[in-house]
Amino acid sequence: MGRMKKIDRGKAFLVREADRFRCPVCHEGMHFRENGLICTTGHRFDLSKKGTLYFLKRHLESEYTTTMLAHRRRMLQSGLYAPLVEHLAEIIAPEAALLDAGCGEGSFLAALEAAGHSGVKVGFDLSKEGIYLATDLAADAFFCVADMTNLPFQTGSFAAILNILSPSHYQEFKRVLAPDGRLIKVLPGSDYLAELRRGFFQDDRENYSNERVVQKLSAEMKIIEKTHLFYQQQISNELFPDLLAMSPLTWQFSAQEKEQFLKNYSGEITIDLWIYQGVH
Ligand SMILES: [Zn+2]
């Protein structure tokens, strides 16, 4: 079977899964028509050539450019996050309908599919650039541009929501989760990318703390499990530019400052992550 065109892949998904969506304007149900979705009161959302949908009422600026997202993708695909993917594949049932909230350029959904996830996969992000890049992945997943505070999905339509290093909107997350569904939230620990922190902020700047985020999460959902992933990896010189461009940590620094950093850099990077699982 030849590879389908992106827009035909998008159509095939919507024909099968239209019931999972709801109109972000009037909150009525949607069905497939011609080139996309239409709600019962007539609001239309047509597929882009890349097979994606755009659900925003007005354009919201994302700070992630295509270049930054491309750097990020190379880091994600370098294997730096392989232990995280492995853990996620263990805790997410392979057939679970999965929503990646703040999916960026989509690499995690693709990696989960490669690790055996076979259920419905939908990713959304505010960044149109990220969503377009996501369609280049071979994954059998659907991608759309959507606002986290007004999700274009039906109540109870996903068995799991993945939220990796990305903001949350618990009210909407709880609404679109099935009654026994799970939120899987991945947070940075205090040593996440510590080498960048130390290299660029040598002063006595405080370490990052995820305490407030965890407090908010525990107030909104019942935490049923948390796992700590901590490891260090040596990254190759070719990936240095990708490392420096993937995190907002270093965006404010000049080329000279980055060069200075690289002169003293061992190439080791710390990944310190907490994976929380929450239910309603
Ligand atoms: Zn509508």
Boltz pocket constraint, residues with backbone or C-beta under 6 A from the ligand:
constraints:
  - pocket:
      binder: B
      contacts: [[A, 23], [A, 24], [A, 25], [A, 26], [A, 27], [A, 28], [A, 39], [A, 40], [A, 41], [A, 42], [A, 43]]
      max_distance: 6.0
